[in-house]
């Protein structure tokens, strides 16, 4: 299937690329955490559009780690943004499965094959690579994934292949979410909000 998408927001946020000077991925997160080691829920709401009750539900279900002293660290924010970027086109249980497939239990970093910040950065870099093409064929996703994760070092045998499979699912889902958002805007323009 051939598609072309232009996403004007930073993945998982409601911020335009203009508002972030074109930054996404790890550079975006580093700018967000430039002056502090943690952000409050109000900051997450402001950048993502996620309401407090939704985030509390994700924490209650074990999909997001609890805040520490009412602050979320950079890894937690990356994790939240990944869930947020997929939730319009993937059931939350499937998103949780994909994240567990990559990194095991949310509260246990010892079973992770990649930090959430690095995973989010890979996703953004893959999406930027896909978007840079004049026309994107879905068969371009896996080669783009492999190119972006070429520098990844496996902590355990087979981790790179697991990561590649999961990233392929995440990127295709995000592309579907982008197309769905475009269709929703078209429908709203017809008066069918």
TORSE-536064 format. One record per atom (N, C-alpha, C): residue in three letters; atom name; y, z, x negated. Coordinates in steps of 0.02 Angstrom, whole numbers, plus 50000, padded with zeros to 5 digits. Example, Ala and Ser with C-alpha at 12.3 -4.5 7.8 and 13.67 -1.06 7.14 Angstrom:
# TORSE-536064
PT:aa:at:yy:zz:xx
PT:Ala:N:49716:50390:49340
PT:Ala:CA:49775:50390:49385
PT:Ala:C:49835:50390:49340
PT:Ser:N:49888:50354:49358
PT:Ser:CA:49947:50357:49316
PT:Ser:C:50002:50394:49355
END
This chain:
# TORSE-536064
PT:aa:at:yy:zz:xx
PT:Unk:N:49941:50000:49958
PT:Unk:CA:50000:50000:50000
PT:Unk:C:50062:50000:49956
PT:Unk:N:50109:49958:49970
PT:Unk:CA:50171:49954:49932
PT:Unk:C:50225:49989:49971
PT:Unk:N:50263:50030:49936
PT:Unk:CA:50318:50065:49969
PT:Unk:C:50376:50071:49920
PT:Unk:N:50432:50085:49948
PT:Unk:CA:50490:50099:49907
PT:Unk:C:50525:50159:49938
PT:Unk:N:50538:50209:49896
PT:Unk:CA:50572:50267:49923
PT:Unk:C:50627:50288:49876
PT:Unk:N:50679:50313:49904
PT:Unk:CA:50734:50340:49866
PT:Unk:C:50748:50410:49895
PT:Unk:N:50732:50459:49856
PT:Unk:CA:50744:50526:49879
PT:Unk:C:50808:50551:49847
PT:Unk:N:50855:50568:49888
PT:Unk:CA:50921:50589:49863
PT:Unk:C:50926:50664:49852
PT:Unk:N:50873:50701:49866
PT:Unk:CA:50875:50773:49856
PT:Unk:C:50828:50793:49799
PT:Unk:N:50840:50851:49772
PT:Unk:CA:50795:50880:49722
PT:Unk:C:50732:50902:49759
PT:Unk:N:50672:50882:49736
PT:Unk:CA:50611:50899:49773
PT:Unk:C:50605:50973:49790
PT:Unk:N:50591:50986:49853
PT:Unk:CA:50583:51054:49878
PT:Unk:C:50647:51088:49898
PT:Unk:N:50704:51053:49889
PT:Unk:CA:50769:51083:49905
PT:Unk:C:50805:51041:49957
PT:Unk:N:50863:51067:49978
PT:Unk:CA:50908:51028:50020
PT:Unk:C:50969:51005:49980
PT:Unk:N:50966:51015:49915
PT:Unk:CA:51021:50996:49871
PT:Unk:C:51017:50922:49852
PT:Unk:N:51074:50889:49857
PT:Unk:CA:51075:50819:49836
PT:Unk:C:51073:50815:49760
PT:Unk:N:51049:50759:49736
PT:Unk:CA:51048:50748:49664
PT:Unk:C:51119:50751:49635
PT:Unk:N:51167:50730:49675
PT:Unk:CA:51237:50733:49652
PT:Unk:C:51259:50805:49640
PT:Unk:N:51239:50851:49685
PT:Unk:CA:51257:50921:49679
PT:Unk:C:51228:50953:49616
PT:Unk:N:51174:50925:49590
PT:Unk:CA:51142:50954:49531
PT:Unk:C:51152:50911:49469
PT:Unk:N:51200:50865:49472
PT:Unk:CA:51214:50819:49417
PT:Unk:C:51152:50779:49398
PT:Unk:N:51110:50764:49447
PT:Unk:CA:51050:50724:49436
PT:Unk:C:50991:50764:49409
PT:Unk:N:50999:50828:49401
PT:Unk:CA:50944:50869:49374
PT:Unk:C:50891:50882:49426
PT:Unk:N:50829:50884:49403
PT:Unk:CA:50772:50907:49444
PT:Unk:C:50722:50938:49396
PT:Unk:N:50668:50963:49423
PT:Unk:CA:50617:50992:49381
PT:Unk:C:50641:51052:49341
PT:Unk:N:50615:51059:49280
PT:Unk:CA:50631:51116:49238
PT:Unk:C:50705:51121:49221
PT:Unk:N:50740:51066:49206
PT:Unk:CA:50812:51072:49193
PT:Unk:C:50850:51101:49253
PT:Unk:N:50831:51082:49314
PT:Unk:CA:50862:51109:49374
PT:Unk:C:50849:51184:49379
PT:Unk:N:50786:51205:49369
PT:Unk:CA:50769:51276:49372
PT:Unk:C:50805:51316:49319
PT:Unk:N:50809:51289:49259
PT:Unk:CA:50844:51325:49205
PT:Unk:C:50918:51335:49222
PT:Unk:N:50948:51285:49253
PT:Unk:CA:51018:51293:49272
PT:Unk:C:51024:51346:49327
PT:Unk:N:50978:51347:49373
PT:Unk:CA:50979:51396:49427
PT:Unk:C:50973:51467:49399
PT:Unk:N:50934:51475:49346
PT:Unk:CA:50921:51541:49317
PT:Unk:C:50962:51553:49253
PT:Unk:N:51013:51514:49243
PT:Unk:CA:51053:51518:49182
PT:Unk:C:51080:51587:49169
PT:Unk:N:51106:51620:49219
PT:Unk:CA:51139:51684:49210
PT:Unk:C:51097:51744:49230
PT:Unk:N:51036:51733:49255
PT:Unk:CA:50996:51790:49276
PT:Unk:C:50922:51774:49269
PT:Unk:N:50882:51827:49272
PT:Unk:CA:50809:51818:49269
PT:Unk:C:50778:51816:49338
PT:Unk:N:50819:51826:49390
PT:Unk:CA:50793:51825:49457
PT:Unk:C:50846:51807:49507
PT:Unk:N:50823:51780:49564
PT:Unk:CA:50870:51762:49618
PT:Unk:C:50846:51796:49681
PT:Unk:N:50893:51808:49725
PT:Unk:CA:50878:51841:49789
PT:Unk:C:50859:51788:49842
PT:Unk:N:50833:51813:49896
PT:Unk:CA:50813:51770:49952
PT:Unk:C:50871:51726:49975
PT:Unk:N:50931:51752:49974
PT:Unk:CA:50989:51712:49998
PT:Unk:C:50997:51649:49955
PT:Unk:N:50984:51653:49891
PT:Unk:CA:50988:51594:49848
PT:Unk:C:50933:51544:49865
PT:Unk:N:50873:51569:49876
PT:Unk:CA:50818:51525:49894
PT:Unk:C:50833:51491:49961
PT:Unk:N:50859:51529:50009
PT:Unk:CA:50878:51499:50074
PT:Unk:C:50930:51445:50063
PT:Unk:N:50979:51458:50021
PT:Unk:CA:51033:51410:50009
PT:Unk:C:51011:51346:49976
PT:Unk:N:50962:51349:49932
PT:Unk:CA:50941:51287:49899
PT:Unk:C:50884:51252:49935
PT:Unk:N:50844:51289:49974
PT:Unk:CA:50784:51259:50003
PT:Unk:C:50788:51250:50079
PT:Unk:N:50829:51289:50112
PT:Unk:CA:50831:51286:50185
PT:Unk:C:50775:51327:50217
PT:Unk:N:50736:51363:50177
PT:Unk:CA:50682:51405:50203
PT:Unk:C:50713:51469:50232
PT:Unk:N:50693:51487:50293
PT:Unk:CA:50720:51548:50321
PT:Unk:C:50679:51609:50297
PT:Unk:N:50708:51667:50303
PT:Unk:CA:50678:51728:50278
PT:Unk:C:50609:51741:50309
PT:Unk:N:50603:51732:50374
PT:Unk:CA:50539:51746:50406
PT:Unk:C:50484:51699:50382
PT:Unk:N:50500:51636:50367
PT:Unk:CA:50451:51590:50340
PT:Unk:C:50426:51614:50272
PT:Unk:N:50472:51632:50229
PT:Unk:CA:50452:51655:50162
PT:Unk:C:50412:51720:50168
PT:Unk:N:50432:51765:50211
PT:Unk:CA:50394:51827:50220
PT:Unk:C:50323:51812:50245
PT:Unk:N:50316:51762:50288
PT:Unk:CA:50250:51741:50312
PT:Unk:C:50208:51714:50254
PT:Unk:N:50238:51675:50211
PT:Unk:CA:50201:51647:50153
PT:Unk:C:50178:51703:50107
PT:Unk:N:50220:51754:50097
PT:Unk:CA:50202:51811:50055
PT:Unk:C:50145:51849:50088
PT:Unk:N:50151:51862:50154
PT:Unk:CA:50101:51899:50192
PT:Unk:C:50032:51865:50188
PT:Unk:N:50032:51798:50190
PT:Unk:CA:49969:51761:50188
PT:Unk:C:49942:51753:50117
PT:Unk:N:49981:51774:50068
PT:Unk:CA:49958:51770:49998
PT:Unk:C:49971:51702:49966
PT:Unk:N:50015:51663:49996
PT:Unk:CA:50030:51597:49968
PT:Unk:C:50087:51600:49917
PT:Unk:N:50126:51654:49919
PT:Unk:CA:50182:51665:49873
PT:Unk:C:50178:51738:49850
PT:Unk:N:50190:51749:49786
PT:Unk:CA:50189:51818:49759
PT:Unk:C:50249:51857:49786
PT:Unk:N:50240:51921:49793
PT:Unk:CA:50294:51965:49816
PT:Unk:C:50352:51963:49767
PT:Unk:N:50412:51972:49794
PT:Unk:CA:50471:51978:49751
PT:Unk:C:50466:52044:49713
PT:Unk:N:50503:52047:49659
PT:Unk:CA:50506:52109:49620
PT:Unk:C:50577:52136:49625
PT:Unk:N:50584:52194:49654
PT:Unk:CA:50651:52223:49665
PT:Unk:C:50697:52175:49702
PT:Unk:N:50668:52140:49752
PT:Unk:CA:50704:52093:49795
PT:Unk:C:50728:52031:49758
PT:Unk:N:50700:52018:49699
PT:Unk:CA:50718:51959:49661
PT:Unk:C:50655:51917:49648
PT:Unk:N:50665:51852:49649
PT:Unk:CA:50611:51805:49633
PT:Unk:C:50625:51775:49565
PT:Unk:N:50573:51771:49523
PT:Unk:CA:50583:51743:49456
PT:Unk:C:50575:51667:49458
PT:Unk:N:50585:51635:49402
PT:Unk:CA:50585:51562:49398
PT:Unk:C:50517:51533:49418
PT:Unk:N:50463:51567:49400
PT:Unk:CA:50396:51543:49418
PT:Unk:C:50386:51546:49494
PT:Unk:N:50409:51600:49525
PT:Unk:CA:50402:51607:49597
PT:Unk:C:50443:51554:49634
PT:Unk:N:50503:51541:49610
PT:Unk:CA:50546:51490:49642
PT:Unk:C:50514:51421:49636
PT:Unk:N:50487:51405:49577
PT:Unk:CA:50453:51341:49569
PT:Unk:C:50396:51335:49619
PT:Unk:N:50358:51389:49627
PT:Unk:CA:50302:51391:49673
PT:Unk:C:50326:51380:49745
PT:Unk:N:50379:51414:49764
PT:Unk:CA:50407:51408:49832
PT:Unk:C:50431:51336:49844
PT:Unk:N:50464:51306:49795
PT:Unk:CA:50490:51238:49804
PT:Unk:C:50433:51188:49812
PT:Unk:N:50378:51200:49777
PT:Unk:CA:50320:51154:49784
PT:Unk:C:50291:51158:49854
PT:Unk:N:50285:51217:49881
PT:Unk:CA:50260:51224:49950
PT:Unk:C:50308:51190:49997
PT:Unk:N:50372:51203:49988
PT:Unk:CA:50423:51176:50033
PT:Unk:C:50424:51100:50033
PT:Unk:N:50413:51070:49975
PT:Unk:CA:50417:50997:49971
PT:Unk:C:50359:50962:50006
PT:Unk:N:50306:50998:50019
PT:Unk:CA:50246:50967:50049
PT:Unk:C:50235:50984:50122
PT:Unk:N:50269:51036:50145
PT:Unk:CA:50250:51064:50211
PT:Unk:C:50264:51020:50271
PT:Unk:N:50306:50969:50265
PT:Unk:CA:50317:50926:50323
PT:Unk:C:50260:50877:50334
PT:Unk:N:50218:50866:50284
PT:Unk:CA:50164:50817:50291
PT:Unk:C:50095:50845:50275
PT:Unk:N:50091:50909:50258
PT:Unk:CA:50026:50939:50241
PT:Unk:C:50023:51008:50272
PT:Unk:N:49966:51024:50301
PT:Unk:CA:49956:51090:50329
PT:Unk:C:49963:51142:50273
PT:Unk:N:49992:51199:50290
PT:Unk:CA:50002:51252:50241
PT:Unk:C:49937:51274:50208
PT:Unk:N:49883:51276:50246
PT:Unk:CA:49818:51295:50218
PT:Unk:C:49796:51245:50165
PT:Unk:N:49811:51181:50175
PT:Unk:CA:49794:51131:50125
PT:Unk:C:49838:51137:50063
PT:Unk:N:49901:51153:50074
PT:Unk:CA:49946:51164:50016
PT:Unk:C:49920:51223:49976
PT:Unk:N:49902:51277:50010
PT:Unk:CA:49876:51336:49976
PT:Unk:C:49812:51318:49938
PT:Unk:N:49769:51277:49968
PT:Unk:CA:49708:51256:49934
PT:Unk:C:49725:51218:49870
PT:Unk:N:49771:51171:49874
PT:Unk:CA:49789:51130:49815
PT:Unk:C:49816:51175:49760
PT:Unk:N:49858:51223:49777
PT:Unk:CA:49886:51267:49727
PT:Unk:C:49831:51312:49697
PT:Unk:N:49785:51336:49739
PT:Unk:CA:49729:51376:49713
PT:Unk:C:49683:51332:49669
PT:Unk:N:49675:51269:49689
PT:Unk:CA:49634:51223:49650
PT:Unk:C:49660:51216:49579
PT:Unk:N:49726:51218:49573
PT:Unk:CA:49757:51213:49507
PT:Unk:C:49759:51281:49472
PT:Unk:N:49783:51332:49508
PT:Unk:CA:49799:51395:49474
PT:Unk:C:49766:51458:49503
PT:Unk:N:49715:51451:49542
PT:Unk:CA:49681:51511:49566
PT:Unk:C:49724:51554:49610
PT:Unk:N:49717:51618:49603
PT:Unk:CA:49752:51665:49646
PT:Unk:C:49825:51672:49627
PT:Unk:N:49869:51676:49676
PT:Unk:CA:49941:51679:49666
PT:Unk:C:49962:51738:49623
PT:Unk:N:49934:51796:49636
PT:Unk:CA:49955:51857:49601
PT:Unk:C:49924:51865:49532
PT:Unk:N:49877:51820:49512
PT:Unk:CA:49841:51826:49449
PT:Unk:C:49856:51767:49404
PT:Unk:N:49900:51776:49356
PT:Unk:CA:49919:51722:49310
PT:Unk:C:49864:51706:49259
PT:Unk:N:49815:51751:49251
PT:Unk:CA:49764:51740:49200
PT:Unk:C:49717:51681:49217
PT:Unk:N:49715:51661:49281
PT:Unk:CA:49671:51605:49299
PT:Unk:C:49710:51539:49305
PT:Unk:N:49773:51539:49286
PT:Unk:CA:49815:51478:49291
PT:Unk:C:49798:51429:49235
PT:Unk:N:49797:51365:49253
PT:Unk:CA:49790:51314:49201
PT:Unk:C:49857:51284:49181
PT:Unk:N:49910:51304:49218
PT:Unk:CA:49977:51280:49203
PT:Unk:C:50027:51326:49237
PT:Unk:N:50083:51337:49205
PT:Unk:CA:50136:51378:49236
PT:Unk:C:50166:51339:49294
PT:Unk:N:50187:51375:49346
PT:Unk:CA:50217:51342:49404
PT:Unk:C:50279:51302:49385
PT:Unk:N:50318:51327:49337
PT:Unk:CA:50377:51289:49316
PT:Unk:C:50358:51223:49284
PT:Unk:N:50305:51223:49244
PT:Unk:CA:50283:51161:49212
PT:Unk:C:50254:51113:49264
PT:Unk:N:50216:51141:49312
PT:Unk:CA:50188:51100:49366
PT:Unk:C:50244:51067:49406
PT:Unk:N:50294:51106:49426
PT:Unk:CA:50351:51079:49463
PT:Unk:C:50387:51026:49422
PT:Unk:N:50394:51038:49357
PT:Unk:CA:50426:50989:49314
PT:Unk:C:50386:50924:49311
PT:Unk:N:50320:50929:49304
PT:Unk:CA:50278:50870:49304
PT:Unk:C:50287:50831:49370
PT:Unk:N:50286:50866:49426
PT:Unk:CA:50293:50833:49491
PT:Unk:C:50359:50795:49493
PT:Unk:N:50413:50827:49473
PT:Unk:CA:50479:50795:49475
PT:Unk:C:50482:50735:49427
PT:Unk:N:50452:50742:49368
PT:Unk:CA:50452:50686:49320
PT:Unk:C:50410:50627:49346
PT:Unk:N:50354:50642:49378
PT:Unk:CA:50313:50588:49408
PT:Unk:C:50353:50553:49463
PT:Unk:N:50384:50592:49507
PT:Unk:CA:50423:50562:49561
PT:Unk:C:50481:50521:49534
PT:Unk:N:50514:50546:49483
PT:Unk:CA:50569:50507:49452
PT:Unk:C:50542:50442:49423
PT:Unk:N:50483:50444:49391
PT:Unk:CA:50452:50384:49364
PT:Unk:C:50433:50334:49418
PT:Unk:N:50407:50360:49474
PT:Unk:CA:50389:50316:49530
PT:Unk:C:50451:50286:49561
PT:Unk:N:50503:50326:49568
PT:Unk:CA:50564:50303:49600
PT:Unk:C:50601:50252:49557
PT:Unk:N:50592:50255:49493
PT:Unk:CA:50627:50209:49447
PT:Unk:C:50600:50137:49453
PT:Unk:N:50542:50129:49482
PT:Unk:CA:50513:50062:49490
PT:Unk:C:50547:50027:49548
PT:Unk:N:50557:49961:49542
PT:Unk:CA:50588:49925:49598
PT:Unk:C:50546:49928:49662
PT:Unk:N:50481:49923:49653
PT:Unk:CA:50434:49929:49709
PT:Unk:C:50376:49971:49683
PT:Unk:N:50354:50017:49723
PT:Unk:CA:50302:50063:49702
PT:Unk:C:50238:50051:49742
PT:Unk:N:50186:50037:49707
PT:Unk:CA:50120:50029:49737
PT:Unk:C:50084:50096:49729
PT:Unk:N:50049:50118:49780
PT:Unk:CA:50014:50182:49774
PT:Unk:C:49964:50182:49717
PT:Unk:N:49941:50123:49696
PT:Unk:CA:49896:50121:49638
PT:Unk:C:49932:50138:49573
PT:Unk:N:49999:50142:49575
PT:Unk:CA:50038:50162:49516
PT:Unk:C:50041:50238:49508
PT:Unk:N:50020:50275:49558
PT:Unk:CA:50027:50348:49555
PT:Unk:C:49984:50377:49499
PT:Unk:N:49920:50362:49498
PT:Unk:CA:49876:50392:49447
PT:Unk:C:49897:50374:49376
PT:Unk:N:49913:50311:49360
PT:Unk:CA:49936:50297:49292
PT:Unk:C:50001:50334:49275
PT:Unk:N:50046:50342:49323
PT:Unk:CA:50108:50378:49311
PT:Unk:C:50093:50452:49298
PT:Unk:N:50047:50480:49337
PT:Unk:CA:50026:50550:49326
PT:Unk:C:49999:50557:49255
PT:Unk:N:49954:50513:49236
PT:Unk:CA:49923:50519:49170
PT:Unk:C:49974:50511:49114
PT:Unk:N:50022:50468:49124
PT:Unk:CA:50075:50459:49074
PT:Unk:C:50117:50523:49066
PT:Unk:N:50136:50552:49122
PT:Unk:CA:50179:50612:49120
PT:Unk:C:50142:50673:49091
PT:Unk:N:50077:50680:49107
PT:Unk:CA:50041:50739:49082
PT:Unk:C:50006:50726:49015
PT:Unk:N:50023:50673:48982
PT:Unk:CA:49992:50658:48918
PT:Unk:C:49999:50714:48867
PT:Unk:N:50053:50752:48871
PT:Unk:CA:50065:50807:48824
PT:Unk:C:50031:50873:48845
PT:Unk:N:49999:50875:48902
PT:Unk:CA:49968:50935:48928
PT:Unk:C:49908:50954:48885
PT:Unk:N:49903:51018:48868
PT:Unk:CA:49847:51043:48829
PT:Unk:C:49805:51088:48873
PT:Unk:N:49741:51071:48879
PT:Unk:CA:49696:51108:48922
PT:Unk:C:49681:51178:48895
PT:Unk:N:49690:51229:48938
PT:Unk:CA:49669:51296:48918
PT:Unk:C:49593:51305:48924
PT:Unk:N:49563:51264:48968
PT:Unk:CA:49490:51263:48978
PT:Unk:C:49469:51191:48988
PT:Unk:N:49407:51176:48970
PT:Unk:CA:49381:51108:48978
PT:Unk:C:49385:51087:49051
PT:Unk:N:49407:51025:49062
PT:Unk:CA:49412:50997:49129
PT:Unk:C:49478:51010:49164
PT:Unk:N:49521:51051:49135
PT:Unk:CA:49584:51069:49168
PT:Unk:C:49629:51008:49177
PT:Unk:N:49631:50964:49129
PT:Unk:CA:49676:50906:49133
PT:Unk:C:49657:50860:49191
PT:Unk:N:49592:50850:49201
PT:Unk:CA:49569:50808:49257
PT:Unk:C:49584:50842:49324
PT:Unk:N:49574:50907:49328
PT:Unk:CA:49592:50944:49389
PT:Unk:C:49666:50937:49404
PT:Unk:N:49706:50945:49353
PT:Unk:CA:49778:50940:49361
PT:Unk:C:49797:50870:49384
PT:Unk:N:49768:50819:49354
PT:Unk:CA:49784:50749:49372
PT:Unk:C:49765:50735:49445
PT:Unk:N:49707:50758:49466
PT:Unk:CA:49686:50748:49536
PT:Unk:C:49735:50781:49585
PT:Unk:N:49752:50844:49570
PT:Unk:CA:49797:50881:49613
PT:Unk:C:49866:50849:49615
PT:Unk:N:49891:50828:49557
PT:Unk:CA:49957:50796:49555
PT:Unk:C:49957:50731:49595
PT:Unk:N:49903:50694:49593
PT:Unk:CA:49899:50633:49632
PT:Unk:C:49906:50648:49706
PT:Unk:N:49871:50699:49730
PT:Unk:CA:49876:50719:49801
PT:Unk:C:49947:50741:49817
PT:Unk:N:49977:50782:49773
PT:Unk:CA:50044:50808:49785
PT:Unk:C:50095:50752:49788
PT:Unk:N:50091:50705:49742
PT:Unk:CA:50140:50650:49740
PT:Unk:C:50132:50604:49800
PT:Unk:N:50072:50588:49819
PT:Unk:CA:50061:50545:49878
PT:Unk:C:50086:50581:49941
PT:Unk:N:50073:50646:49946
PT:Unk:CA:50097:50685:50003
PT:Unk:C:50173:50686:50005
PT:Unk:N:50203:50696:49947
PT:Unk:CA:50277:50697:49945
PT:Unk:C:50306:50629:49965
PT:Unk:N:50274:50576:49942
PT:Unk:CA:50297:50509:49963
PT:Unk:C:50292:50502:50038
PT:Unk:N:50237:50526:50067
PT:Unk:CA:50229:50524:50140
PT:Unk:C:50282:50566:50174
PT:Unk:N:50299:50624:50145
PT:Unk:CA:50352:50666:50174
PT:Unk:C:50419:50631:50172
PT:Unk:N:50432:50594:50119
PT:Unk:CA:50495:50557:50113
PT:Unk:C:50499:50502:50165
PT:Unk:N:50443:50467:50174
PT:Unk:CA:50441:50414:50225
PT:Unk:C:50448:50444:50295
PT:Unk:N:50414:50501:50306
PT:Unk:CA:50419:50536:50371
PT:Unk:C:50492:50557:50385
PT:Unk:N:50525:50584:50335
PT:Unk:CA:50595:50604:50344
PT:Unk:C:50639:50544:50362
PT:Unk:N:50625:50487:50332
PT:Unk:CA:50662:50426:50349
PT:Unk:C:50649:50406:50421
PT:Unk:N:50586:50409:50442
PT:Unk:CA:50568:50392:50511
PT:Unk:C:50601:50441:50560
PT:Unk:N:50603:50505:50542
PT:Unk:CA:50636:50556:50584
PT:Unk:C:50710:50540:50592
PT:Unk:N:50743:50519:50537
PT:Unk:CA:50814:50501:50542
PT:Unk:C:50824:50440:50587
PT:Unk:N:50779:50391:50582
PT:Unk:CA:50784:50332:50625
PT:Unk:C:50776:50352:50699
PT:Unk:N:50727:50395:50711
PT:Unk:CA:50715:50418:50780
PT:Unk:C:50775:50456:50807
PT:Unk:N:50804:50499:50765
PT:Unk:CA:50863:50537:50786
PT:Unk:C:50921:50490:50801
PT:Unk:N:50927:50436:50764
PT:Unk:CA:50979:50387:50776
PT:Unk:C:50971:50351:50842
PT:Unk:N:50910:50351:50868
PT:Unk:CA:50897:50320:50933
PT:Unk:C:50906:50370:50990
PT:Unk:N:50925:50432:50972
PT:Unk:CA:50935:50483:51023
PT:Unk:C:50872:50522:51038
PT:Unk:N:50822:50518:50995
PT:Unk:CA:50759:50552:51008
PT:Unk:C:50747:50612:50964
PT:Unk:N:50800:50654:50955
PT:Unk:CA:50791:50712:50911
PT:Unk:C:50736:50753:50939
END
